[in-house]
Amino acid sequence: MYKTSKPGQIAYINGIPYRAKKRTLGCKGCALDSINLCPNITDKRYEMEKPLKCDEGDFILVKEKLSP
């Protein structure tokens, strides 16, 4: 699904570019730090692999402004 695995890479989520940055204070500063937006918050009744392994890769996502 999402191919971001380390800081510096860009991931497109719903057509919006996000750059992975080094995590320093947990999820603070992440553009997806919300119960409604975070792809890692899943229902425990469904056994699914996390689509984004930001906790293992130690990064957060910040909205990226790409210049044309």
N, C-alpha and C positions, 0 to 999 in steps of 0.2 A: 504494500500500500504506500507507505511513506518511506523513501529511501535515504533519509537522513540518519547518519550514524556517528558523526563527530562534528565538533565546532568548525565553522567556516563554510559548511555546505549549505546549499539552498534547497528548500523543500516547497513544493506547491501544494497547498491544501485548499480545496475548493476554488482553484484558480488564483489564489492569493499567494505571492511569494513570501517566504519566511526564511531568515538566515539563522542558523544554529550558532549560539554563542556559549561560551564557558559558563557553567552554572556556579554561582558563588553563595547564594542565599536560598537554596532550595528552588521552589517554583516562582519566587518573587521576581518580577520583571518579565516573565514569560507572557507573550501575547495571548496564549491559550490557557492562562491561569484562571479558569472558571469551571464550575461544575458542569456547565452546559457546553463548553468548548473543548475541554481537555479530552483527547482521544484515548488516554490511558485510564480514565474512569469508566469502568464497564460494570455491567450487572453481573454479580457473582453467580447467578443461576445459569449463565451461559459460559461455557468454557471456551474462551477465545484467547489467542495470542495477542499481546499488546501490539497495536499497529505502530507505535512510536516508542522506542526504548530510550527515552531521554534520561531516565533515572540511571540506567546502566551506562549510557554514554556520557553522562555528566554534562548535559547541555540544556539550554532553554531556547525557545524560538522567539525571535523578534521580527516584527513586520518589516519587510525590506522594500525600499523604494528603488525600483529599477529605472534607470534613465533610458529614454528611447534612442 
